[in-house]
Amino acid sequence: MSDHFDIPAIALDWHRAGTGAALATVVDTWGSAPRRTGSQLVIAGDGRIEGSVSGGCVEGAVLVEALEALEDGQHRVLEYGVSDDDAFAVGLACGGTIRVLVEPVGTALPVALLEDLVAARARREPVAYEVGLTSGTRRLVREGHDQRFRMDRSGVEDDGETFVAIHNPPLRLIIVGAVHIAQALVPMARIAGYDPAIIDPREAFASDARFPGERLLHDWPDEAVATLGLDARTALVLLTHDPKLDDPALEAGLKADCFYIGALGSTRTHAKRVDRLTAAGFSDAEIGRIHAPVGLDIGAAGPAEIAVSVLAEMTAVLRGKRP
């Protein structure tokens, strides 16, 4: 199954290929609905699907509605819940209810608007897609909805009419130091939705054998982070203990808008780090952005538990629960 972040681009490709495409988006959930608001499914005119709106519970029913929408060109809002016999028949018997917006591309959803959305996502530009569930008005906005952007939270506004789909760039995790903690942290971060990259000029550490299938950069960290770019959807984690490797990336991170910066090391090690950064001209406020020793204090022992503590702290900062 394709990652959620590919769905609009797949819809555009299928429309351009002439098969037709409809986007289905979860606009509301109640109870134990299995997919969060904003989850998407794309349906082609030939019956192919990618993505998910319910983890398999109502996809079949949404597919039928989407094919009808491709025929009549109208958007529709569908609701499925345990009290609905049709919903029970397709498997939503867990006590949850979902509302799904279905939009055929090229009629209800203008191609130019979808092209703008796909292009913004390719540029890692945060955008919000607003649609009137009754009126069918649609637009992309880049300002406002600050809390929704911060929390990655799509949903219906207080007016009960406007659905806002948040399209943030995918989360990235840049790790400096291909050490044992990194080997545990990378797969955990992938499960949590991060796109990881590992930086270490020591090729014996940053090897395909140790990190199969992952993006490895063997440049010096300052050059590598410049290549990758740093932004507000990036977490930077420094794991080498070596100032020659950690400090150049750390300085780049402090000058950028990374939402999280964490550095491995004891309190004493961090005190020396603070002295170096102060001498380099960084302010107390800038240095205070560094989480060190890295990770929540959960009594972690060993690389895997330390990785858990790091991912937990990243999540807390991302969601505004700064520890």
Backbone as numpy.savetxt, mean C-alpha at the origin, in Angstrom:
# Nx Ny Nz CAx CAy CAz Cx Cy Cz
-3.59 -14.38 -8.17 -4.44 -13.19 -8.17 -3.56 -11.96 -8.17
-3.90 -10.96 -8.97 -3.11 -9.76 -9.05 -3.24 -8.95 -7.77
-2.18 -8.21 -7.47 -2.21 -7.30 -6.36 -3.24 -6.21 -6.63
-3.90 -5.75 -5.55 -4.93 -4.71 -5.68 -4.41 -3.51 -6.46
-3.12 -3.20 -6.28 -2.61 -1.97 -6.87 -2.55 -2.04 -8.38
-2.66 -3.20 -9.00 -2.61 -3.31 -10.46 -3.99 -3.18 -11.11
-5.04 -3.22 -10.33 -6.38 -3.39 -10.89 -6.78 -2.28 -11.86
-6.63 -1.00 -11.56 -7.02 0.02 -12.55 -6.25 -0.09 -13.86
-4.96 -0.41 -13.78 -4.17 -0.56 -15.00 -4.64 -1.75 -15.82
-5.01 -2.84 -15.16 -5.54 -4.01 -15.88 -6.86 -3.64 -16.56
-7.72 -2.91 -15.85 -9.00 -2.49 -16.44 -8.77 -1.67 -17.70
-7.79 -0.76 -17.64 -7.50 0.08 -18.81 -6.96 -0.77 -19.96
-6.09 -1.70 -19.65 -5.53 -2.58 -20.70 -6.63 -3.40 -21.36
-7.52 -3.96 -20.57 -8.59 -4.80 -21.13 -9.54 -3.96 -21.98
-9.83 -2.74 -21.53 -10.69 -1.88 -22.34 -10.02 -1.55 -23.67
-8.75 -1.20 -23.62 -8.04 -0.85 -24.84 -7.93 -2.04 -25.79
-7.89 -3.25 -25.23 -7.79 -4.45 -26.05 -9.11 -4.80 -26.73
-10.17 -4.12 -26.34 -11.45 -4.32 -27.00 -12.36 -5.34 -26.35
-11.93 -5.92 -25.22 -12.77 -6.92 -24.56 -13.81 -6.28 -23.66
-13.61 -5.02 -23.33 -14.48 -4.36 -22.37 -14.02 -4.67 -20.96
-14.29 -3.75 -20.03 -13.89 -3.95 -18.64 -14.81 -3.15 -17.73
-15.08 -3.73 -16.58 -15.84 -3.05 -15.54 -15.08 -3.16 -14.23
-15.03 -2.05 -13.50 -14.38 -2.04 -12.20 -15.43 -2.21 -11.11
-15.18 -3.12 -10.19 -16.04 -3.30 -9.02 -15.23 -2.92 -7.78
-15.79 -2.05 -6.95 -15.06 -1.53 -5.79 -15.93 -1.64 -4.55
-15.37 -2.14 -3.45 -16.09 -2.19 -2.18 -16.20 -0.77 -1.65
-17.43 -0.27 -1.45 -17.61 1.09 -0.96 -18.03 1.14 0.51
-18.55 0.05 1.03 -18.95 -0.01 2.44 -18.86 -1.45 2.92
-18.54 -1.63 4.18 -18.59 -2.96 4.79 -19.16 -2.84 6.19
-19.84 -3.89 6.63 -20.33 -3.99 8.00 -20.06 -5.40 8.49
-19.90 -5.52 9.79 -19.71 -6.85 10.37 -18.41 -7.47 9.92
-18.46 -8.75 9.57 -17.24 -9.50 9.29 -16.99 -9.66 7.80
-17.36 -8.66 7.01 -17.07 -8.72 5.57 -15.57 -8.94 5.37
-15.18 -9.85 4.45 -13.79 -10.29 4.39 -12.82 -9.35 3.69
-13.27 -8.34 2.97 -12.35 -7.43 2.27 -12.63 -6.00 2.69
-11.58 -5.20 2.81 -11.72 -3.84 3.30 -12.29 -2.93 2.22
-12.84 -1.80 2.68 -13.34 -0.79 1.76 -12.22 -0.34 0.82
-12.57 -0.20 -0.47 -11.59 0.17 -1.47 -11.03 -1.00 -2.25
-11.25 -2.23 -1.77 -10.78 -3.41 -2.50 -11.46 -3.47 -3.86
-10.73 -3.96 -4.87 -11.25 -3.89 -6.23 -11.14 -5.21 -6.97
-12.07 -5.36 -7.91 -12.13 -6.49 -8.83 -12.37 -5.91 -10.21
-11.67 -6.43 -11.22 -11.94 -6.00 -12.60 -12.49 -7.20 -13.36
-13.54 -6.95 -14.13 -14.22 -7.99 -14.90 -14.14 -7.64 -16.37
-13.64 -8.56 -17.19 -13.58 -8.35 -18.64 -14.88 -8.81 -19.28
-15.13 -8.29 -20.48 -16.33 -8.66 -21.21 -16.38 -10.13 -21.55
-15.21 -10.80 -21.57 -15.18 -12.23 -21.87 -15.24 -13.09 -20.62
-15.46 -12.44 -19.45 -15.64 -13.19 -18.21 -14.40 -13.35 -17.35
-13.26 -12.89 -17.82 -12.06 -12.96 -16.98 -12.17 -11.99 -15.80
-11.56 -12.35 -14.69 -11.54 -11.47 -13.53 -10.14 -11.42 -12.93
-9.82 -10.30 -12.30 -8.61 -10.16 -11.50 -8.97 -9.34 -10.27
-8.35 -9.68 -9.14 -8.62 -8.97 -7.91 -9.72 -9.63 -7.11
-10.23 -8.92 -6.11 -11.24 -9.50 -5.24 -12.00 -8.41 -4.49
-13.29 -8.63 -4.31 -14.09 -7.74 -3.46 -14.58 -8.44 -2.21
-14.42 -9.77 -2.15 -14.94 -10.47 -0.97 -14.17 -11.75 -0.66
-13.02 -11.94 -1.29 -12.28 -13.18 -1.04 -12.97 -14.40 -1.60
-13.86 -14.19 -2.58 -14.53 -15.32 -3.23 -15.99 -15.47 -2.89
-16.49 -14.73 -1.88 -17.87 -14.93 -1.43 -18.90 -14.49 -2.47
-18.74 -13.30 -3.04 -19.78 -12.77 -3.92 -19.27 -12.46 -5.32
-18.05 -12.89 -5.64 -17.49 -12.57 -6.95 -18.36 -13.04 -8.10
-18.95 -14.21 -7.96 -19.80 -14.73 -9.03 -20.99 -13.85 -9.30
-21.62 -13.37 -8.24 -22.78 -12.50 -8.40 -22.38 -11.15 -8.98
-21.21 -10.63 -8.53 -20.72 -9.35 -9.06 -20.37 -9.49 -10.53
-19.82 -10.63 -10.91 -19.49 -10.88 -12.32 -20.74 -10.75 -13.20
-21.84 -11.35 -12.79 -23.08 -11.29 -13.57 -23.55 -9.84 -13.71
-23.52 -9.10 -12.61 -23.94 -7.70 -12.64 -23.01 -6.85 -13.51
-21.71 -7.15 -13.46 -20.75 -6.39 -14.25 -20.95 -6.61 -15.74
-21.24 -7.83 -16.13 -21.49 -8.10 -17.55 -22.76 -7.38 -18.02
-23.75 -7.31 -17.15 -24.96 -6.55 -17.51 -24.65 -5.05 -17.60
-23.78 -4.56 -16.71 -23.39 -3.15 -16.75 -22.64 -2.82 -18.03
-21.84 -3.77 -18.52 -21.14 -3.55 -19.79 -22.12 -3.47 -20.95
-23.25 -4.14 -20.81 -24.27 -4.10 -21.85 -25.04 -2.78 -21.84
-25.43 -2.32 -20.65 -26.29 -1.12 -20.61 -25.50 0.17 -20.35
-24.20 0.04 -19.99 -23.36 1.22 -19.81 -23.59 1.99 -18.53
-24.39 1.45 -17.59 -24.74 2.16 -16.37 -23.97 1.61 -15.16
-23.60 2.52 -14.26 -23.00 2.04 -13.02 -24.11 1.57 -12.09
-23.76 0.77 -11.13 -24.74 0.28 -10.17 -24.07 0.03 -8.83
-24.84 0.14 -7.76 -24.36 -0.14 -6.41 -25.09 -1.37 -5.90
-24.34 -2.42 -5.57 -24.90 -3.69 -5.15 -24.69 -3.87 -3.65
-25.61 -4.55 -3.00 -25.47 -4.82 -1.58 -25.72 -6.29 -1.32
-24.81 -6.90 -0.55 -24.93 -8.31 -0.20 -24.77 -8.45 1.30
-25.66 -9.25 1.89 -25.57 -9.50 3.32 -26.20 -10.81 3.68
-26.01 -11.24 4.91 -26.46 -12.56 5.33 -27.98 -12.69 5.27
-28.70 -11.58 5.40 -30.15 -11.67 5.37 -30.70 -11.75 3.94
-29.83 -11.61 2.98 -30.23 -11.65 1.57 -30.06 -13.08 1.06
-31.14 -13.72 0.63 -31.05 -15.11 0.18 -30.06 -15.28 -0.95
-30.01 -14.31 -1.87 -29.06 -14.42 -2.97 -27.64 -14.37 -2.45
-27.40 -13.48 -1.48 -26.05 -13.38 -0.93 -25.67 -14.68 -0.22
-26.61 -15.28 0.53 -26.33 -16.54 1.21 -25.96 -17.61 0.19
-26.65 -17.59 -0.95 -26.40 -18.61 -1.97 -24.99 -18.50 -2.54
-24.42 -17.30 -2.54 -23.07 -17.17 -3.08 -22.01 -17.17 -2.00
-22.43 -17.40 -0.74 -21.43 -17.70 0.27 -21.18 -16.68 1.34
-21.88 -15.55 1.38 -21.62 -14.55 2.40 -22.46 -14.86 3.63
-22.12 -15.95 4.28 -22.92 -16.42 5.42 -22.21 -16.20 6.74
-21.22 -15.28 6.77 -20.41 -15.09 7.97 -20.90 -13.91 8.80
-22.03 -13.34 8.49 -22.55 -12.23 9.26 -22.13 -10.87 8.75
-21.46 -10.81 7.62 -21.00 -9.54 7.08 -21.89 -9.04 5.97
-21.79 -7.75 5.69 -22.51 -7.11 4.60 -21.55 -6.22 3.85
-21.63 -6.18 2.53 -20.80 -5.28 1.74 -21.65 -4.59 0.69
-21.21 -3.37 0.33 -21.78 -2.66 -0.82 -20.68 -2.53 -1.85
-21.03 -2.80 -3.10 -20.04 -2.82 -4.19 -20.52 -1.91 -5.31
-19.63 -1.00 -5.73 -19.88 -0.13 -6.87 -19.32 -0.78 -8.12
-20.14 -0.92 -9.15 -19.70 -1.49 -10.43 -19.74 -0.39 -11.49
-18.60 -0.16 -12.17 -18.50 0.91 -13.16 -17.93 0.37 -14.47
-18.73 0.34 -15.54 -18.19 -0.06 -16.83 -17.29 1.04 -17.39
-16.11 0.62 -17.85 -15.13 1.57 -18.39 -15.58 2.02 -19.78
-15.48 3.32 -20.01 -15.80 3.86 -21.32 -17.19 4.44 -21.40
-18.04 4.10 -20.43 -19.39 4.69 -20.38 -19.55 5.39 -19.03
-19.85 4.64 -17.98 -19.97 5.26 -16.66 -18.63 5.85 -16.20
-17.58 5.10 -16.40 -16.24 5.56 -16.02 -15.50 6.01 -17.27
-15.31 7.32 -17.48 -14.65 7.81 -18.69 -13.22 7.29 -18.81
-12.83 6.95 -20.02 -11.49 6.42 -20.26 -10.43 7.44 -19.87
-10.66 8.71 -20.19 -9.67 9.75 -19.88 -9.42 9.84 -18.38
-10.47 9.68 -17.58 -10.32 9.73 -16.14 -9.53 8.53 -15.63
-9.82 7.36 -16.17 -9.07 6.16 -15.78 -7.61 6.29 -16.21
-7.35 6.84 -17.39 -5.97 7.06 -17.83 -5.23 7.99 -16.88
-5.90 9.06 -16.43 -5.27 9.98 -15.48 -4.94 9.28 -14.17
-5.86 8.42 -13.73 -5.64 7.69 -12.48 -4.45 6.75 -12.60
-4.40 5.98 -13.68 -3.30 5.04 -13.88 -1.97 5.78 -13.99
-1.97 6.92 -14.69 -0.73 7.69 -14.84 -0.26 8.25 -13.50
-1.19 8.72 -12.67 -0.82 9.25 -11.35 -0.21 8.16 -10.48
-0.79 6.99 -10.54 -0.26 5.88 -9.75 1.13 5.48 -10.22
1.35 5.52 -11.53 2.68 5.18 -12.06 3.73 6.20 -11.61
3.30 7.44 -11.37 4.22 8.48 -10.89 4.36 8.47 -9.36
3.73 7.53 -8.69 3.71 7.49 -7.22 3.12 8.78 -6.66
2.06 9.24 -7.29 1.38 10.47 -6.88 0.08 10.12 -6.18
-0.08 10.47 -4.92 -1.33 10.15 -4.21 -2.51 10.90 -4.82
-3.59 10.19 -5.11 -4.80 10.82 -5.63 -6.02 10.16 -4.99
-7.09 10.93 -4.95 -8.37 10.40 -4.47 -9.37 10.46 -5.61
-10.09 9.37 -5.78 -11.13 9.28 -6.81 -12.48 9.44 -6.12
-13.19 10.52 -6.45 -14.49 10.78 -5.87 -15.58 10.43 -6.87
-16.60 9.72 -6.40 -17.72 9.37 -7.27 -19.03 9.54 -6.50
-20.02 10.15 -7.14 -21.34 10.24 -6.55 -22.09 8.95 -6.80
-22.44 8.26 -5.75 -23.06 6.93 -5.90 -24.41 7.00 -6.59
-25.10 8.11 -6.42 -26.39 8.29 -7.09 -26.23 9.10 -8.37
-25.55 10.21 -8.27 -25.43 11.12 -9.41 -24.50 10.62 -10.50
-23.49 9.83 -10.11 -22.52 9.35 -11.08 -21.45 10.36 -11.43
-21.39 11.50 -10.75 -20.31 12.46 -11.00 -18.99 11.88 -10.53
-17.93 12.18 -11.26 -16.63 11.59 -10.96 -15.52 12.63 -11.15
-14.50 12.56 -10.30 -13.33 13.40 -10.48 -12.17 12.86 -9.66
-10.95 13.25 -10.05 -9.75 12.98 -9.28 -9.37 14.24 -8.53
-9.00 14.09 -7.26 -8.55 15.24 -6.47 -7.22 14.90 -5.82
-6.41 15.93 -5.64 -5.07 15.75 -5.05 -4.91 16.49 -3.73
-5.91 17.25 -3.35 -5.88 17.98 -2.09 -7.11 17.62 -1.27
-6.99 17.83 0.03 -8.07 17.44 0.93 -7.95 15.97 1.29
-8.89 15.48 2.06 -8.91 14.07 2.49 -7.61 13.68 3.19
-7.01 14.61 3.94 -5.71 14.33 4.56 -5.75 13.10 5.45
-6.79 13.00 6.26 -6.88 11.86 7.17 -7.06 10.56 6.39
-7.83 10.58 5.34 -8.00 9.37 4.53 -6.67 8.96 3.89
-5.93 9.92 3.37 -4.62 9.58 2.79 -3.71 8.99 3.86
-3.67 9.61 5.02 -2.79 9.16 6.08 -3.12 7.74 6.51
-4.41 7.45 6.63 -4.84 6.15 7.12 -5.08 5.14 6.01
-4.89 5.58 4.74 -5.13 4.68 3.62 -6.58 4.17 3.66
-7.51 5.07 3.92 -8.87 4.64 4.23 -9.86 5.22 3.22
-10.31 4.38 2.30 -11.39 4.75 1.40 -12.71 4.68 2.16
-13.75 5.35 1.63 -15.04 5.24 2.29 -16.03 6.28 1.81
-17.26 6.15 2.29 -18.34 7.07 1.94 -18.31 8.25 2.89
-18.42 9.46 2.35 -18.42 10.67 3.15 -19.71 10.78 3.97
-19.73 11.77 4.87 -20.88 11.93 5.76 -22.17 12.22 5.00
-22.05 12.71 3.75 -23.27 12.99 2.99 -23.98 11.73 2.52
-23.32 10.57 2.70 -23.92 9.30 2.30 -23.96 9.08 0.81
-23.45 10.03 0.04 -23.54 10.00 -1.41 -22.19 9.89 -2.09
-21.17 10.52 -1.50 -19.85 10.60 -2.16 -18.93 9.51 -1.64
-18.49 8.65 -2.54 -17.50 7.64 -2.19 -16.12 8.15 -2.60
-15.17 8.02 -1.69 -13.80 8.46 -1.93 -12.89 7.23 -1.90
-12.28 6.93 -3.06 -11.32 5.83 -3.15 -9.92 6.42 -3.09
-9.18 6.04 -2.07 -7.82 6.54 -1.89 -6.84 5.67 -2.68
-6.07 6.32 -3.52 -5.05 5.63 -4.31 -3.68 6.18 -3.91
-3.15 5.63 -2.84 -1.80 5.98 -2.41 -0.78 5.16 -3.18
0.44 5.68 -3.33 1.50 4.83 -3.89 1.71 3.62 -2.99
2.18 2.53 -3.54 2.42 1.35 -2.71 3.48 1.65 -1.66
3.34 1.06 -0.50 4.33 1.21 0.55 5.65 0.58 0.12
6.74 1.23 0.49 8.06 0.67 0.20 8.86 0.56 1.50
9.67 -0.45 1.56 10.62 -0.62 2.66 12.01 -0.70 2.07
12.86 0.25 2.45 14.25 0.25 2.01 15.10 -0.14 3.21
15.81 -1.23 3.06 16.65 -1.76 4.15 18.11 -1.58 3.76
18.88 -1.00 4.66 20.33 -0.90 4.47 20.96 -1.93 5.39
21.58 -2.93 4.78 22.20 -4.00 5.56 21.50 -5.32 5.36
22.11 -6.19 4.55 21.51 -7.48 4.22 21.87 -8.52 5.29
21.42 -8.26 6.51 21.76 -9.11 7.66 20.61 -10.06 7.96
20.77 -10.86 9.04 19.76 -11.86 9.37 18.41 -11.24 9.66
18.40 -10.10 10.32 17.11 -9.44 10.60 16.41 -9.10 9.30
17.17 -8.64 8.31 16.58 -8.31 7.01 15.97 -9.53 6.36
16.62 -10.70 6.51 16.07 -11.92 5.91 14.71 -12.27 6.50
14.49 -11.95 7.78 13.19 -12.19 8.40 12.21 -11.07 8.08
12.70 -9.84 8.04 11.82 -8.67 7.87 11.23 -8.59 6.46
12.01 -8.94 5.46 11.55 -8.78 4.07 10.26 -9.58 3.79
10.19 -10.87 4.08 8.93 -11.59 3.80 7.77 -11.10 4.65
8.04 -10.71 5.89 6.97 -10.16 6.73 6.43 -8.88 6.12
7.34 -8.02 5.67 6.91 -6.75 5.08 6.12 -6.97 3.81
6.50 -7.96 3.02 5.73 -8.26 1.80 4.31 -8.65 2.14
4.13 -9.47 3.16 2.79 -9.87 3.58 1.98 -8.65 4.00
2.64 -7.67 4.62 1.96 -6.47 5.09 1.75 -5.44 3.99
2.18 -5.74 2.76 1.90 -4.85 1.63 3.03 -3.95 1.20
4.23 -4.18 1.70 5.38 -3.37 1.33 6.11 -3.96 0.13
6.72 -3.07 -0.65 7.61 -3.47 -1.73 9.04 -3.23 -1.23
9.78 -4.28 -0.88 11.08 -4.08 -0.25 12.23 -3.96 -1.25
13.28 -3.28 -0.83 14.55 -3.23 -1.55 15.65 -3.30 -0.51
16.69 -4.05 -0.81 17.79 -4.26 0.13 19.06 -3.64 -0.44
19.71 -2.78 0.34 20.93 -2.11 -0.08 22.09 -2.63 0.75
23.12 -3.10 0.07 24.35 -3.51 0.76 25.43 -3.71 -0.29
26.51 -2.92 -0.23 27.58 -3.09 -1.23 28.33 -4.41 -1.08
28.11 -5.10 0.03 28.78 -6.39 0.27 27.96 -7.49 -0.41
28.41 -7.89 -1.57 27.62 -8.83 -2.38 27.48 -10.19 -1.72
28.39 -10.55 -0.84 28.26 -11.82 -0.14 27.05 -11.80 0.79
26.70 -10.62 1.30 25.52 -10.48 2.16 24.26 -10.33 1.31
24.29 -9.38 0.39 23.12 -9.11 -0.46 23.18 -9.99 -1.69
22.94 -11.27 -1.49 23.02 -12.24 -2.58 21.65 -12.80 -2.91
21.50 -13.30 -4.12 20.24 -13.92 -4.52 19.93 -15.15 -3.67
20.99 -15.84 -3.23 20.78 -17.03 -2.41 20.16 -16.67 -1.06
20.56 -15.52 -0.51 20.03 -15.10 0.79 18.70 -14.37 0.67
18.47 -13.73 -0.48 17.23 -12.97 -0.69 16.66 -13.31 -2.07
16.17 -14.53 -2.23 15.70 -14.95 -3.56 14.54 -14.10 -4.07
14.70 -13.61 -5.29 13.63 -12.87 -5.94 13.47 -11.44 -5.49
14.32 -10.95 -4.59 14.17 -9.59 -4.07 15.08 -8.62 -4.83
14.72 -7.33 -4.73 15.52 -6.30 -5.38 16.73 -5.99 -4.51
17.91 -6.20 -5.06 19.17 -5.99 -4.34 19.97 -4.89 -5.02
20.49 -3.95 -4.25 21.33 -2.89 -4.79 22.68 -2.94 -4.10
23.74 -3.08 -4.89 25.08 -3.22 -4.35 25.87 -1.91 -4.37
25.17 -0.80 -4.61 25.81 0.51 -4.57 26.02 0.94 -3.12
26.79 2.02 -2.95 26.87 2.62 -1.62 25.50 3.21 -1.29
25.12 3.17 -0.01 23.75 3.52 0.36 23.28 4.88 -0.11
24.14 5.91 -0.08 23.67 7.22 -0.52 23.31 7.22 -1.99
24.10 6.49 -2.80 23.80 6.38 -4.22 22.54 5.54 -4.45
22.39 4.47 -3.66 21.26 3.57 -3.84 19.93 4.25 -3.49
19.90 5.00 -2.37 18.64 5.66 -2.02 18.31 6.77 -3.01
19.34 7.38 -3.60 19.07 8.39 -4.63 18.43 7.74 -5.85
18.88 6.52 -6.18 18.31 5.78 -7.30 16.85 5.40 -7.02
16.59 4.94 -5.80 15.25 4.49 -5.44 14.29 5.65 -5.22
14.79 6.74 -4.66 13.94 7.85 -4.29 13.26 7.60 -2.96
13.07 8.65 -2.18 12.45 8.55 -0.87 11.23 9.46 -0.84
10.12 8.98 -0.28 8.91 9.80 -0.19 8.11 9.40 1.03
6.93 9.98 1.16 6.12 9.80 2.36 5.52 8.41 2.49
5.67 7.56 1.49 5.19 6.17 1.56 6.36 5.20 1.71
7.51 5.72 2.15 8.72 4.91 2.27 9.15 4.80 3.72
9.46 3.56 4.13 10.10 3.31 5.42 11.57 2.98 5.16
12.46 3.57 5.94 13.90 3.35 5.81 14.40 2.70 7.09
15.00 1.52 6.97 15.48 0.78 8.13 16.95 0.47 7.95
17.76 0.86 8.94 19.21 0.74 8.87 19.67 -0.34 9.84
20.35 -1.35 9.32 20.63 -2.55 10.12 22.10 -2.95 10.17
23.02 -2.12 9.68 24.39 -2.61 9.55 25.25 -2.41 10.79
24.91 -1.47 11.66 25.77 -1.08 12.79 27.01 -0.32 12.34
27.21 -0.17 11.04 28.43 0.42 10.50 28.13 1.85 10.04
28.66 2.87 10.70 28.38 4.25 10.30 28.71 4.55 8.84
29.71 3.88 8.30 30.09 4.13 6.90 28.95 3.77 5.96
28.14 2.79 6.35 27.02 2.35 5.51 25.70 3.01 5.94
25.46 3.05 7.25 24.19 3.57 7.74 24.06 5.09 7.57
25.11 5.81 7.93 24.99 7.27 8.01 24.63 7.95 6.68
25.22 7.57 5.55 24.86 8.25 4.30 23.37 8.09 3.96
22.83 6.88 4.17 21.41 6.66 3.91 20.55 7.38 4.95
21.02 7.39 6.19 20.29 8.07 7.25 20.18 9.57 6.98
21.26 10.17 6.54 21.23 11.60 6.23 20.27 11.88 5.07
20.26 11.01 4.07 19.33 11.18 2.95 17.88 11.05 3.44
17.63 10.10 4.34 16.29 9.91 4.87 15.81 11.09 5.67
16.70 11.71 6.45 16.32 12.87 7.26 16.01 14.08 6.39
16.61 14.15 5.22 16.34 15.26 4.30 15.08 15.02 3.47
14.59 13.79 3.48 13.40 13.43 2.70 12.18 13.35 3.61
11.09 12.83 3.07 9.81 12.80 3.79 9.42 11.38 4.16
10.40 10.52 4.42 10.08 9.14 4.81 9.16 9.14 6.02
8.14 8.28 6.00 7.22 8.26 7.14 7.83 7.56 8.34
8.86 6.73 8.10 9.50 6.00 9.20 10.98 5.85 8.92
11.79 6.12 9.94 13.23 5.87 9.88 13.60 5.14 11.16
14.17 3.95 11.02 14.59 3.17 12.17 16.02 2.73 12.02
16.74 2.71 13.13 18.16 2.35 13.09 18.48 1.37 14.22
19.13 0.28 13.84 19.53 -0.75 14.80 20.68 -0.23 15.66
20.73 -0.68 16.90 21.84 -0.31 17.77 21.36 -0.02 19.19
22.27 -0.10 20.12 21.96 0.15 21.52 21.77 1.64 21.76
21.34 1.97 22.97 21.20 3.38 23.34 22.53 4.10 23.24
23.60 3.42 23.63 24.94 4.01 23.54 25.33 4.23 22.09
25.05 3.26 21.24 25.35 3.39 19.80 24.58 4.56 19.21
23.31 4.71 19.62 22.51 5.80 19.08 23.02 7.16 19.56
23.51 7.22 20.80 24.05 8.49 21.30 25.22 8.95 20.44
26.07 8.03 20.04 27.18 8.38 19.15 26.65 8.81 17.78
25.58 8.15 17.33 24.96 8.52 16.05 24.42 9.95 16.12
23.78 10.27 17.24 23.25 11.63 17.42 24.37 12.66 17.37
25.50 12.35 18.00 26.64 13.28 17.97 27.12 13.51 16.55
27.20 12.44 15.76 27.67 12.58 14.37 26.69 13.42 13.55
25.40 13.16 13.73 24.40 13.89 12.96 24.34 15.37 13.38
24.51 15.62 14.66 24.54 17.01 15.14 25.72 17.75 14.53
26.87 17.07 14.49 28.06 17.68 13.88 27.85 17.92 12.39
27.00 17.09 11.77 26.72 17.25 10.34 25.68 18.33 10.07
25.15 18.94 11.13 24.24 20.07 10.96 22.77 19.76 11.10
22.39 18.56 11.51 20.98 18.23 11.67 20.47 18.73 13.02
19.21 19.17 13.03 18.61 19.71 14.24 18.11 18.59 15.15
17.81 18.97 16.40 17.26 17.99 17.34 15.94 17.42 16.83
15.11 18.28 16.21 13.83 17.83 15.69 14.02 16.81 14.56
14.96 17.07 13.68 15.23 16.13 12.58 15.75 14.81 13.12
16.69 14.88 14.05 17.26 13.66 14.62 16.21 12.90 15.42
15.26 13.63 15.99 14.20 13.00 16.77 13.26 12.14 15.95
13.33 12.23 14.63 12.50 11.39 13.77 13.00 9.94 13.74
14.23 9.73 14.18 14.83 8.39 14.11 14.30 7.52 15.25
13.84 6.34 14.92 13.43 5.37 15.92 14.62 4.47 16.21
15.21 4.68 17.38 16.40 3.91 17.74 16.45 3.78 19.27
16.73 2.60 19.77 16.89 1.35 19.02 15.62 1.00 18.24
15.80 0.46 17.06 14.70 0.20 16.14 13.72 -0.81 16.72
12.42 -0.60 16.43 11.40 -1.56 16.82 10.76 -1.26 18.16
9.53 -1.77 18.33 8.84 -1.64 19.62 9.53 -2.52 20.65
9.49 -2.09 21.90 10.10 -2.84 22.98 9.15 -3.96 23.42
9.29 -5.11 22.75 8.44 -6.25 23.09 9.27 -7.40 23.68
10.51 -7.06 24.05 11.39 -8.10 24.59 11.86 -9.07 23.53
11.99 -8.58 22.30 12.35 -9.45 21.17 13.72 -10.08 21.36
13.82 -11.36 20.99 15.09 -12.09 21.03 15.25 -12.82 19.71
16.33 -12.57 19.01 16.57 -13.23 17.74 16.03 -12.43 16.57
16.55 -12.71 15.37 16.21 -11.92 14.18 14.72 -11.86 13.87
14.01 -12.98 13.97 12.60 -13.00 13.60 11.77 -12.13 14.53
12.01 -12.21 15.83 11.23 -11.41 16.76 11.58 -9.93 16.64
12.85 -9.62 16.38 13.22 -8.23 16.14 12.50 -7.71 14.90
12.42 -8.54 13.85 11.71 -8.14 12.64 10.24 -7.85 12.94
9.61 -8.67 13.79 8.23 -8.43 14.19 8.12 -7.06 14.87
9.06 -6.76 15.76 9.00 -5.49 16.50 9.18 -4.30 15.56
10.04 -4.46 14.54 10.26 -3.38 13.57 9.00 -3.14 12.75
8.40 -4.21 12.23 7.20 -4.07 11.42 6.05 -3.50 12.24
5.96 -3.89 13.50 4.92 -3.34 14.37 5.10 -1.84 14.57
6.33 -1.41 14.77 6.58 0.02 14.96 6.33 0.80 13.68
6.72 0.24 12.53 6.42 0.88 11.26 4.92 1.08 11.09
4.16 0.05 11.44 2.70 0.12 11.30 2.11 1.17 12.22
2.61 1.23 13.45 2.10 2.21 14.41 2.35 3.63 13.91
3.53 3.88 13.38 3.84 5.23 12.88 3.00 5.54 11.64
2.89 4.59 10.73 2.11 4.79 9.52 0.67 5.15 9.83
0.09 4.50 10.82 -1.33 4.67 11.14 -1.56 5.76 12.20
-0.53 6.54 12.48 -0.71 7.65 13.39 -0.73 7.28 14.85
-0.26 6.08 15.20 -0.19 5.64 16.58 1.27 5.65 17.03
1.92 6.79 16.87 3.35 6.91 17.10 3.69 6.45 18.51
4.57 5.44 18.65 4.90 4.92 19.99 5.77 5.91 20.77
